[in-house]
Amino acid sequence: MTAAKSWVFLVVASAVSGVTAAIYASVPGQILYFALYGVICALAWWAAFRLVPAQDRRPWLLIALAQTLWVTGDAIELAFLHFTGEVPPVGVSDAFWLSGYPLIALALTLMARRRAPGRLRGGVLDALTLSTVAALASWQFLIQPFIDEYGLSQSVIPALYPVGDLVLLAAVLFLTLSPGERGAPTRLLLAAVSTYLLVDLGYNLLPYLVDYSYVEKLGAGLLLGHALFVTAALHPRRAELTRPGMDMRTLHPARVVFLGLALLGTPALALRYAGFSGQEMATIVASAACAAFVLARFTGAVREQERIQAQLAYQARHDPLTGLANRTVLHEALEQAVEQIVENLPSGQPARPGDAGVAVLYLDLDGFKEINDVHGHDAGDAILRAVAGRLATAVQGAGLAARLGGDEFVLLCRNASRQDAVLLAERVLREIAEPVPFGEHRLGVGASVGIAVCGASGDSPAEVLRAADSAMYSAKRLGRGRWVAAGDAGPLMAA
């Protein structure tokens, strides 16, 4: 399913949830509620079995099971209301509703472990820090007041709902704060859990403020949370939640803010019982200042470490003289581009010469050794930097320019046909031939270019690069300043 279709589903589900909320207490409202709920559950199971690979399926099956248990609890409650005219404060429905919380939490935890194996310590500590403060607030404002009013025996089951919310909060924080890509599917899961938490919070607090006829409409809000989960399952980038990804080494400002609030939350909640006199307020202000200083120092140290790591990473993947990508980056980009082309080919058939694919241009400079011998290595370096700049400009936004070493360069172009590659080669030959100023001299070099297009000379990255290299040597033998394209039946050459 495309991303556009998944977003269309979310928009439609949101609109239906809004209509359901408006007529929630009526029979049409209940019919609409269960109809949308049934569609959501069906899509959750369908996505888990049909869209998700078998090795990544378990978390999505747990989410589908949780939503099915929740709708079963709703159906049982509706049956009680229909046959008895009232709903018991605690009943069988609670067992189905409460069982969904640990299943969702387990699914989110499995996702975090799958996409960041061995790199979870930071996310765990941050999640525990924020969840601890939330747990203290939940105890003070939700659980303890309920126990004081109704007694412990009548409060056990209702108190489990805030506990379930805390488990969900800890799990979603664990997922979002752990290393890995944080694209649309991750944000959808965060939005889904946030919706659940807001709805549950509304169930606990709004009865003290408004009539219960308004509170019961929050049930339609749960549909929105379910729809957000299903949208994440339908989204084509859902694999970011269950596949190992790159380590996110940057410290997001929001993370610092949340940790700061967590540091202040505990003393503020503790001082609630002592009151907020002048002395207590001074304590809070001093605590806030100390927390701000500590976080500022911590952030500065982390930023400096990030800068050093980014610099080292750049140096490991780029040529120090020209700034172009090095051999490692080229091979990674070529492998990804070739895999994408092969996946899109029908039944593994090779691409036809006129089809768009991945084109590789292998360049070797003509006359470079003479310039080094006559004018020295500084002149040679000036030539290499000038050529690198011209090559980077030639493929800007459409491909990759890399230096393999010495005077050898490679251009990689995606979605390029054989004709596109030939036109690029001719342009590159003209631009490289432009003289390079060096002191009082204007130095000139040429180039020999070999062209290979994925599908025309082999589908593997090594074969494509080897074909372009061989074509470049053919250009050298045939005379300098020309290109040769590797063809299915031998090289095709133009002067």
C-alpha positions, 0 to 999 in steps of 0.5 A: 500500500502506498503512503498516500492510501494510508493517509487517506485511510487515516483521514477517513477514520478520523472523520468517522470518529468525529461523527461517532463522537457527535452521536455516540450515545445513540443507536446509529452512533453505536453502529458506526462505532463498531463498524469502524472498529471492525474495519480497523481490526480487520485491517490490523490483522490483514496488514500483519499477515499480508504486508509485513514479512514473517520475521517482522510480524510478531509486534504487529500481531500483538497490536492486532490482538490487543485491538481485538480484545478491546473491541470484544470488551466493548461488545461485552459491555454493550451486551450487558447494557442491552440485556440488563439495562446497566453496566457493572462498575467492574466486570468481564469487560475489564479483563479484555480492556486491561489485557490490551495494555501489556500487549501493546507495550510488548509490541513497542518493546519488541520493535525497539529491540529489533531496530536498535539491538545492543544500543538501547541503554540510553533509551531505557534510562530516558524512558525510565526517568520520564516514566518515574515522574509520570508514575509519581504524578499518577499516584498523587492525582489519580490512584491515591485520591480514588483509594481514599474515596472508595477504599482499597478493595474497590479501587484495585481494578480502576487503579490498574488503568493508570498503571496500564497507561504508565506501561504504555508510556514507558514502552512508547518512550523506549521506542521513540528515544532509542536509536533508529529512524524516526519517520512517519510510522514512528510518529504515528505510534507516538501519536496513537499512544498519546491519544490513548493516554489523553482519553484515559486521562479524560475519563479520570478527570473530566467527570469532576468538571463536566456532565458524564454525557460528554465524558462518554464521547471520549470512547470515539477518541480511542478509535482515532488511536486505533486508526493511527496504529493501523495507519503505521502498519499500512505505511510503506515505511513501516519497516523502520520500526522492526529493522535495524537502522542507523544509530541516531547520534544527535541530541534532540533539543526536546530530549533535553527539555523532557529530561529537565522537566523530569528532574524538576517534576519529582521535587515539585510533586514532593513539595505539594504536600508541604505547600508552596510557601516562600521557602518552598518556592525558593527551593523550586527556583534553586532546583530549576536553576541547578537543573538548567546549569547541569543540562546546559553543561551536559548538552555542551559536552554531548554536542562537542562529542557529536561534532567530533564524531561527525567529523571523523565519520565525514573523514572516513567516507570522503576523499581528503583532497577533493571532498568527494565521496570515497570508494566505500560510499560509492560501493554502498550507493551503487549497491543500493541503486542496483538493488532498487533497479533489479527489484523493479525489473519484471521477472528479473529480466535485464533492462533494455538499453533505452530503459532508465536505470543506474549509469556509471561513468568511470573517468581517468584523466589524460595528461595528468602525469605530465603535469605532475612531472613538469609543474609538481604535485601542487599543480596536480592537486589543483587539477584534481580539486578543479576536476572534482568540483566540475564533476560534483556540479555535473551530477548535482542533485541527480547522482554521486561523484566519487574519487577512487584514488590517483586521477580516477573518478566515478560518476553514479547517476540514478534513473539514467538511460544509456543516452542520458549517460552519453550526454553526461559523458560528452558534457564532462569531457568538455568541462574537464578540458577547460584550462585550470589556472595555476599561478602564471600557468593555465593547465589543461587535461583531458579524460577518458570515460567508460560508461556502463548501465545496469542491466546492459552489462550485468546486474551486480554492482561489481559487474557494473563497475568492472564494465565501466572500468573496462570501457574506460581502458577501451577509450584510452586505447582508442585515443584520448578525450573520448568515451566508450559505452559497454554494450551487450554485444561489445563496446560502442564508441564515439569520438 
